[in-house]
């Protein structure tokens, strides 16, 4: 019932559930192809180099880049989490929520704002004191 695209941020938990089912199906497919006699890993000698990747994370795309020295130690790292990439969209959705609910009591408005933010990043509220809401009405 989601259709080709779902742009309602309050249905994000349903979209995530569909993604989990798809991931489980893919995991089962991969497991079925595993050769139990093959080694689980191969030894690799350390050497200098640079590696980077983009990985699907629960909140979106996670980009990471690392540089290694001759001993294989990390000399430089850059991690770009989904929250920083989604910040503009989070703020736009938050603005829309506030504009549509500005006449509600302050506690209810705060709750709606928190819900909107958690739809994009469910971890942000535990990781930071992320929302201070002050309403000035005239």
VOFI-342265 format. One record per residue (C-alpha): z, x, y; residue number from 0. Coordinates in nm, 3 decimals. Example, Ala and Ser with C-alpha at 12.3 -4.5 7.8 and 13.67 -1.06 7.14 Angstrom:
<senus>
<senu><up>0.780</up><east>1.230</east><north>-0.450</north><k>0</k></senu>
<senu><up>0.714</up><east>1.367</east><north>-0.106</north><k>1</k></senu>
</senus>
This chain:
<senus>
<senu><up>0.000</up><east>0.000</east><north>0.000</north><k>0</k></senu>
<senu><up>-0.005</up><east>0.299</east><north>0.235</north><k>1</k></senu>
<senu><up>-0.382</up><east>0.305</east><north>0.289</north><k>2</k></senu>
<senu><up>-0.585</up><east>0.615</east><north>0.369</north><k>3</k></senu>
<senu><up>-0.354</up><east>0.714</east><north>0.656</north><k>4</k></senu>
<senu><up>0.000</up><east>0.619</east><north>0.749</north><k>5</k></senu>
<senu><up>0.089</up><east>0.678</east><north>1.113</north><k>6</k></senu>
<senu><up>0.419</up><east>0.489</east><north>1.114</north><k>7</k></senu>
<senu><up>0.690</up><east>0.760</east><north>1.129</north><k>8</k></senu>
<senu><up>0.949</up><east>0.518</east><north>0.988</north><k>9</k></senu>
<senu><up>0.752</up><east>0.505</east><north>0.660</north><k>10</k></senu>
<senu><up>0.775</up><east>0.883</east><north>0.619</north><k>11</k></senu>
<senu><up>1.027</up><east>0.857</east><north>0.335</north><k>12</k></senu>
<senu><up>0.778</up><east>0.644</east><north>0.138</north><k>13</k></senu>
<senu><up>0.502</up><east>0.897</east><north>0.207</north><k>14</k></senu>
<senu><up>0.733</up><east>1.178</east><north>0.090</north><k>15</k></senu>
<senu><up>0.808</up><east>0.985</east><north>-0.230</north><k>16</k></senu>
<senu><up>0.434</up><east>0.961</east><north>-0.304</north><k>17</k></senu>
<senu><up>0.402</up><east>1.336</east><north>-0.239</north><k>18</k></senu>
<senu><up>0.689</up><east>1.407</east><north>-0.482</north><k>19</k></senu>
<senu><up>0.518</up><east>1.203</east><north>-0.754</north><k>20</k></senu>
<senu><up>0.194</up><east>1.392</east><north>-0.692</north><k>21</k></senu>
<senu><up>0.382</up><east>1.726</east><north>-0.706</north><k>22</k></senu>
<senu><up>0.547</up><east>1.627</east><north>-1.035</north><k>23</k></senu>
<senu><up>0.210</up><east>1.535</east><north>-1.185</north><k>24</k></senu>
<senu><up>0.072</up><east>1.873</east><north>-1.076</north><k>25</k></senu>
<senu><up>0.376</up><east>2.056</east><north>-1.218</north><k>26</k></senu>
<senu><up>0.326</up><east>1.885</east><north>-1.555</north><k>27</k></senu>
<senu><up>-0.043</up><east>1.981</east><north>-1.549</north><k>28</k></senu>
<senu><up>0.044</up><east>2.346</east><north>-1.481</north><k>29</k></senu>
<senu><up>0.319</up><east>2.352</east><north>-1.746</north><k>30</k></senu>
<senu><up>0.071</up><east>2.223</east><north>-2.003</north><k>31</k></senu>
<senu><up>-0.149</up><east>2.530</east><north>-1.941</north><k>32</k></senu>
<senu><up>0.128</up><east>2.793</east><north>-1.973</north><k>33</k></senu>
<senu><up>0.083</up><east>3.053</east><north>-2.245</north><k>34</k></senu>
<senu><up>0.430</up><east>3.107</east><north>-2.391</north><k>35</k></senu>
<senu><up>0.326</up><east>3.449</east><north>-2.526</north><k>36</k></senu>
<senu><up>0.211</up><east>3.582</east><north>-2.188</north><k>37</k></senu>
<senu><up>0.457</up><east>3.794</east><north>-1.983</north><k>38</k></senu>
<senu><up>0.635</up><east>3.604</east><north>-1.705</north><k>39</k></senu>
<senu><up>0.576</up><east>3.887</east><north>-1.459</north><k>40</k></senu>
<senu><up>0.420</up><east>4.229</east><north>-1.431</north><k>41</k></senu>
<senu><up>0.577</up><east>4.542</east><north>-1.278</north><k>42</k></senu>
<senu><up>0.452</up><east>4.634</east><north>-0.932</north><k>43</k></senu>
<senu><up>0.509</up><east>4.967</east><north>-0.760</north><k>44</k></senu>
<senu><up>0.622</up><east>4.935</east><north>-0.395</north><k>45</k></senu>
<senu><up>0.371</up><east>5.030</east><north>-0.126</north><k>46</k></senu>
<senu><up>0.318</up><east>4.954</east><north>0.241</north><k>47</k></senu>
<senu><up>0.129</up><east>4.642</east><north>0.330</north><k>48</k></senu>
<senu><up>0.116</up><east>4.310</east><north>0.508</north><k>49</k></senu>
<senu><up>0.126</up><east>3.971</east><north>0.344</north><k>50</k></senu>
<senu><up>0.112</up><east>3.623</east><north>0.485</north><k>51</k></senu>
<senu><up>0.090</up><east>3.270</east><north>0.355</north><k>52</k></senu>
<senu><up>0.105</up><east>2.908</east><north>0.451</north><k>53</k></senu>
<senu><up>0.309</up><east>2.694</east><north>0.216</north><k>54</k></senu>
<senu><up>0.374</up><east>2.323</east><north>0.199</north><k>55</k></senu>
<senu><up>0.740</up><east>2.259</east><north>0.275</north><k>56</k></senu>
<senu><up>0.936</up><east>1.931</east><north>0.272</north><k>57</k></senu>
<senu><up>0.891</up><east>1.887</east><north>0.648</north><k>58</k></senu>
<senu><up>0.536</up><east>2.021</east><north>0.679</north><k>59</k></senu>
<senu><up>0.354</up><east>2.353</east><north>0.680</north><k>60</k></senu>
<senu><up>0.562</up><east>2.673</east><north>0.660</north><k>61</k></senu>
<senu><up>0.385</up><east>2.990</east><north>0.774</north><k>62</k></senu>
<senu><up>0.533</up><east>3.330</east><north>0.697</north><k>63</k></senu>
<senu><up>0.415</up><east>3.691</east><north>0.742</north><k>64</k></senu>
<senu><up>0.584</up><east>4.011</east><north>0.627</north><k>65</k></senu>
<senu><up>0.517</up><east>4.382</east><north>0.665</north><k>66</k></senu>
<senu><up>0.651</up><east>4.627</east><north>0.405</north><k>67</k></senu>
<senu><up>0.707</up><east>5.003</east><north>0.424</north><k>68</k></senu>
<senu><up>0.644</up><east>5.270</east><north>0.155</north><k>69</k></senu>
<senu><up>0.963</up><east>5.170</east><north>-0.027</north><k>70</k></senu>
<senu><up>0.873</up><east>4.802</east><north>-0.029</north><k>71</k></senu>
<senu><up>1.135</up><east>4.716</east><north>0.236</north><k>72</k></senu>
<senu><up>1.054</up><east>4.452</east><north>0.496</north><k>73</k></senu>
<senu><up>0.999</up><east>4.611</east><north>0.836</north><k>74</k></senu>
<senu><up>0.877</up><east>4.303</east><north>1.018</north><k>75</k></senu>
<senu><up>0.889</up><east>3.930</east><north>0.947</north><k>76</k></senu>
<senu><up>0.759</up><east>3.623</east><north>1.123</north><k>77</k></senu>
<senu><up>0.845</up><east>3.275</east><north>1.002</north><k>78</k></senu>
<senu><up>0.705</up><east>2.965</east><north>1.172</north><k>79</k></senu>
<senu><up>0.889</up><east>2.659</east><north>1.035</north><k>80</k></senu>
<senu><up>0.749</up><east>2.306</east><north>1.044</north><k>81</k></senu>
<senu><up>1.001</up><east>2.194</east><north>1.307</north><k>82</k></senu>
<senu><up>0.855</up><east>2.426</east><north>1.570</north><k>83</k></senu>
<senu><up>0.503</up><east>2.309</east><north>1.487</north><k>84</k></senu>
<senu><up>0.605</up><east>1.942</east><north>1.499</north><k>85</k></senu>
<senu><up>0.809</up><east>1.965</east><north>1.820</north><k>86</k></senu>
<senu><up>0.546</up><east>1.806</east><north>2.044</north><k>87</k></senu>
<senu><up>0.495</up><east>1.511</east><north>1.806</north><k>88</k></senu>
<senu><up>0.872</up><east>1.467</east><north>1.771</north><k>89</k></senu>
<senu><up>0.910</up><east>1.451</east><north>2.149</north><k>90</k></senu>
<senu><up>0.616</up><east>1.209</east><north>2.189</north><k>91</k></senu>
<senu><up>0.758</up><east>0.974</east><north>1.924</north><k>92</k></senu>
<senu><up>1.104</up><east>0.999</east><north>2.078</north><k>93</k></senu>
<senu><up>0.964</up><east>0.908</east><north>2.420</north><k>94</k></senu>
<senu><up>0.793</up><east>0.601</east><north>2.268</north><k>95</k></senu>
<senu><up>1.114</up><east>0.490</east><north>2.093</north><k>96</k></senu>
<senu><up>1.310</up><east>0.519</east><north>2.418</north><k>97</k></senu>
<senu><up>1.047</up><east>0.335</east><north>2.623</north><k>98</k></senu>
<senu><up>1.042</up><east>0.046</east><north>2.373</north><k>99</k></senu>
<senu><up>1.421</up><east>0.025</east><north>2.332</north><k>100</k></senu>
<senu><up>1.554</up><east>0.127</east><north>2.673</north><k>101</k></senu>
<senu><up>1.729</up><east>-0.208</east><north>2.726</north><k>102</k></senu>
<senu><up>1.939</up><east>-0.178</east><north>2.408</north><k>103</k></senu>
<senu><up>2.304</up><east>-0.066</east><north>2.421</north><k>104</k></senu>
<senu><up>2.352</up><east>0.311</east><north>2.445</north><k>105</k></senu>
<senu><up>2.495</up><east>0.351</east><north>2.091</north><k>106</k></senu>
<senu><up>2.203</up><east>0.158</east><north>1.940</north><k>107</k></senu>
<senu><up>1.951</up><east>0.357</east><north>2.145</north><k>108</k></senu>
<senu><up>2.112</up><east>0.685</east><north>2.031</north><k>109</k></senu>
<senu><up>2.092</up><east>0.570</east><north>1.668</north><k>110</k></senu>
<senu><up>1.720</up><east>0.484</east><north>1.705</north><k>111</k></senu>
<senu><up>1.653</up><east>0.824</east><north>1.864</north><k>112</k></senu>
<senu><up>1.837</up><east>1.004</east><north>1.583</north><k>113</k></senu>
<senu><up>1.639</up><east>0.807</east><north>1.322</north><k>114</k></senu>
<senu><up>1.313</up><east>0.896</east><north>1.492</north><k>115</k></senu>
<senu><up>1.396</up><east>1.266</east><north>1.496</north><k>116</k></senu>
<senu><up>1.516</up><east>1.265</east><north>1.133</north><k>117</k></senu>
<senu><up>1.187</up><east>1.106</east><north>1.025</north><k>118</k></senu>
<senu><up>1.019</up><east>1.430</east><north>1.126</north><k>119</k></senu>
<senu><up>1.296</up><east>1.669</east><north>1.028</north><k>120</k></senu>
<senu><up>1.582</up><east>1.536</east><north>0.816</north><k>121</k></senu>
<senu><up>1.763</up><east>1.872</east><north>0.831</north><k>122</k></senu>
<senu><up>1.778</up><east>1.910</east><north>1.209</north><k>123</k></senu>
<senu><up>2.085</up><east>1.693</east><north>1.262</north><k>124</k></senu>
<senu><up>2.295</up><east>1.902</east><north>1.025</north><k>125</k></senu>
<senu><up>2.160</up><east>2.235</east><north>1.144</north><k>126</k></senu>
<senu><up>2.221</up><east>2.178</east><north>1.516</north><k>127</k></senu>
<senu><up>2.392</up><east>1.950</east><north>1.763</north><k>128</k></senu>
<senu><up>2.048</up><east>1.818</east><north>1.832</north><k>129</k></senu>
<senu><up>2.087</up><east>1.510</east><north>2.048</north><k>130</k></senu>
<senu><up>2.288</up><east>1.440</east><north>2.360</north><k>131</k></senu>
<senu><up>2.190</up><east>1.110</east><north>2.511</north><k>132</k></senu>
<senu><up>2.278</up><east>1.012</east><north>2.864</north><k>133</k></senu>
<senu><up>2.141</up><east>0.683</east><north>2.992</north><k>134</k></senu>
<senu><up>2.129</up><east>0.614</east><north>3.364</north><k>135</k></senu>
<senu><up>2.031</up><east>0.261</east><north>3.445</north><k>136</k></senu>
<senu><up>1.959</up><east>0.133</east><north>3.793</north><k>137</k></senu>
</senus>
